[in-house]
């Protein structure tokens, strides 16, 4: 598994990755797990919070917002959504 953007997030990322791979292979692919019923959700939220903090500290969060805004029309066309 790859490391996280911030080394402080590596431990929770590893726990989430392990949980997700187990859930995906043992439940989702067998039709017994759903996206809405994913026992790894709490770990994902914990990892996402750590990652968002790291992105903000590096100023990457603003770059992501700008890129999303610049591509809003393309995304809408690709996803078939109205502007």
N, C-alpha and C positions, 0 to 999 in steps of 0.2 A: 504494500500500500504506500501511496505517496505521503510525503509530509505536508503539513498545513503551511499556509502562508506565514504564520507566526508560530514559533516553536512552543509558545505557551499553550497553543491549541492542539498540539500533537496528541496528547494523551486522550482528550475527549474525542478527537477525530478518529483515533484508532478504535476506541470503544464503539463509536457510532458505525464505522465501516464494518467492524466485525458483526455487530448486531444486524445491520442492514443486509449483509451478504447471507447471513444465516436465515433471516426472515424471507428474503427474496427466493433463495433456493429451496427452503423447506416448506414455505407456506404459499407465497405468491405464485410461483411457477406451478404449484400443484392445485391451485384454485381455492385454497382454504384461507388465504390472507387477502385483504384488500388494502388499497392505498389509505382509506379512511380508518382502517383497523390495523395500524402498524405500531407494534410495541416499541419501536425505536424512535418514535416521535419526540419523546422527552430528550433523548440524547442529541437528536438533530437540533432541537431548539437551543440546547446548551452550546453545541458546537457553533451554530449560527451566531449566537450572541458574542462568542469569543472572536469569531471571524469578522463580524461587523465592527467590533472594537479595533481590531488590527487594521482593517481597511480605512477606518476613520483616522487613526493615528498616522497613517502613511499618506493621507489625502487621496487615496484611491476611490473612496466612496463618491467624491465629487466627479471624478472621471467617469465612473460607471453611470451616474445620473445623467451626465451630459451625453454619453453614448446612447443611452436608452431614449433620451429626448430626441436626439438626432435621427434615430431609426424608428420613431413611433409610426410614421406613415408606412414604412416598409413592413413593420411588424403587423400593422392593421391589415395591409393587403395580403400578406402571407397567411395570416390567421383567419382571414375572412371577416374581420370585425370592422364596424363602421368607425370612422374617425371621431 
